[in-house]
Amino acid sequence: MEHATLVVGAAFSTTHWLVWLIIGLIAGFLATRFVKVPYFGIIGIIAVGLVGAFFAGLVLNLLLPDTTLGFFGTIIAAFLGAVALLAIGRIVAVLIEHSSAGDSSQ
């Protein structure tokens, strides 16, 4: 039981969280510049970057298990995940807009 506490404590250290916030900020900022979207604010940009990093991490873990990317590799993966997230969001927004436009013409 003590070993599990040490592992969880190491996984959620303050430094670890700070590094992921920085990666999320960088990836989210770059992704919002690459995919034209409205400004989300600093919290929104970090959220997009973190969710993109999570998404990219899942995909990379499925495709290349036990791979370590390093800091810059993680930023690139998070950027690609954030771009994919924003692109999916734009597609969903366009589909919703088209479906609501079709409903109002009846």
C-alpha positions in Angstrom: 0.0 0.0 0.0 2.9 2.4 0.7 4.3 1.7 -2.7 1.0 2.8 -4.4 1.0 6.0 -2.4 4.5 6.8 -3.5 3.7 6.1 -7.1 0.6 8.3 -7.0 2.5 11.0 -5.2 5.2 11.0 -7.8 2.7 11.0 -10.7 1.0 14.1 -9.3 3.9 16.2 -8.2 3.7 20.0 -8.5 6.6 20.0 -11.0 4.8 17.4 -13.1 1.7 19.5 -13.2 3.6 22.7 -14.0 5.4 21.0 -16.9 2.1 19.7 -18.3 0.5 23.2 -18.0 3.4 24.7 -19.9 3.1 22.0 -22.6 -0.6 22.6 -22.8 -0.1 26.4 -23.1 2.4 26.0 -25.9 0.5 23.3 -27.8 -2.8 25.1 -27.4 -1.3 28.5 -28.5 0.3 27.0 -31.6 -2.9 25.0 -32.4 -5.2 28.0 -32.2 -2.8 29.9 -34.5 -2.8 27.0 -37.0 -6.6 26.3 -36.9 -8.5 29.6 -37.1 -10.9 29.7 -34.1 -12.2 32.4 -31.9 -10.0 33.4 -29.0 -10.6 31.2 -26.0 -8.6 33.1 -23.4 -5.6 31.7 -21.6 -7.5 29.0 -19.7 -9.2 27.8 -22.9 -5.9 27.7 -24.7 -4.3 25.6 -21.9 -7.4 23.3 -21.9 -7.2 22.8 -25.6 -3.5 22.0 -25.3 -4.0 19.6 -22.4 -6.9 17.7 -24.0 -5.0 17.6 -27.2 -1.9 16.2 -25.4 -4.1 13.6 -23.7 -5.7 12.6 -27.0 -2.3 12.4 -28.7 -0.9 10.4 -25.8 -3.7 7.9 -26.1 -3.2 7.5 -29.8 0.6 7.3 -29.5 0.4 4.7 -26.7 -1.8 2.6 -28.9 0.4 2.9 -32.0 3.9 3.0 -30.3 3.7 1.6 -26.8 6.6 2.3 -24.3 7.8 5.3 -26.4 9.4 8.3 -24.7 9.2 11.5 -26.7 11.0 14.0 -24.5 9.9 17.6 -23.9 9.9 18.8 -27.5 8.4 15.6 -28.9 5.6 15.9 -26.3 4.9 19.5 -27.4 4.7 18.3 -31.1 2.4 15.4 -30.1 0.3 17.7 -28.0 0.2 20.3 -30.8 -1.0 17.6 -33.3 -3.6 16.4 -30.8 -4.8 19.9 -30.2 -5.1 20.6 -34.0 -7.1 17.4 -34.4 -9.3 18.4 -31.5 -9.9 21.9 -32.9 -10.6 20.5 -36.4 -13.1 18.0 -35.0 -14.7 20.9 -33.1 -15.0 23.0 -36.3 -16.5 20.1 -38.2 -19.1 19.5 -35.5 -19.9 23.3 -35.3 -20.4 23.4 -39.1 -22.7 20.3 -39.0 -24.7 21.8 -36.2 -25.0 25.1 -38.0 -26.1 23.4 -41.2 -28.7 21.2 -39.4 -30.1 24.2 -37.5 -30.3 26.3 -40.7 -32.2 23.4 -42.3 -34.7 23.3 -39.4 -35.5 27.0 -39.5 -36.4 27.0 -43.2 -39.3 24.6 -42.7 
